[in-house]
């Protein structure tokens, strides 16, 4: 569907999902697809992003994670931008 001469969000979302590089892991593709979900109530939350398998896999191991949780959260969110 075109809205005002532009592609609608569902079309763009489907296009992005189908055009992800083959080098992206299944976990990364899942994370991206969940972040661009149209319906907000179905979209992944920031807390879910932090606990997502892709994020956990690439998060820095830390002996004092509880003390640095806020710092790690900011780092992860900034890396997603």
C-alpha positions in Angstrom: 0.0 0.0 0.0 1.2 3.5 -0.9 0.5 6.4 1.4 1.0 9.8 0.0 3.3 8.4 -2.7 5.5 6.6 -0.2 5.7 3.0 0.8 3.8 2.0 3.9 5.6 0.8 7.0 4.6 -2.9 6.5 6.0 -2.8 3.0 9.2 -1.2 4.2 9.4 -3.7 7.1 9.0 -6.7 4.8 11.6 -5.2 2.4 14.1 -4.8 5.3 13.5 -8.3 6.5 14.0 -9.8 3.1 17.1 -7.8 2.3 19.2 -8.4 5.4 22.7 -9.4 4.6 23.3 -13.2 4.6 26.2 -12.6 7.0 23.7 -11.6 9.7 23.2 -14.4 12.2 19.7 -15.8 12.7 19.7 -14.2 16.2 20.5 -10.8 14.8 17.8 -11.1 12.1 15.3 -12.1 14.8 16.3 -9.1 17.0 16.0 -6.6 14.1 12.6 -8.0 13.0 11.3 -7.8 16.6 12.5 -4.2 16.8 10.8 -3.1 13.6 7.5 -4.8 14.4 4.7 -2.4 13.5 2.4 -3.1 16.4 3.9 -1.5 19.6 2.4 -4.1 21.9 4.1 -6.8 19.9 7.5 -5.0 19.6 10.4 -6.0 21.7 11.0 -3.9 24.7 14.4 -2.4 25.8 14.6 -5.0 28.6 13.9 -7.8 26.2 16.6 -6.4 23.9 19.1 -6.6 26.7 18.1 -10.3 27.4 17.9 -11.3 23.7 20.3 -14.1 22.7 22.2 -11.9 20.2 22.7 -9.2 22.8 23.7 -11.7 25.5 26.2 -13.3 23.1 27.9 -10.1 22.4 27.7 -8.4 25.8 30.9 -8.0 27.6 31.4 -10.5 30.5 31.8 -8.7 33.7 32.5 -10.0 37.2 30.5 -7.1 38.7 27.6 -7.1 36.3 25.0 -6.1 39.0 27.1 -3.0 39.8 27.6 -2.1 36.2 24.1 -3.1 34.9 23.1 0.5 34.0 26.4 1.2 32.3 26.1 -2.1 30.3 22.4 -1.2 29.4 23.4 2.2 28.0 26.3 0.6 26.0 24.0 -2.0 24.5 21.3 0.5 23.6 23.9 2.9 22.1 25.3 0.1 20.0 21.9 -0.6 18.6 21.6 3.0 17.2 
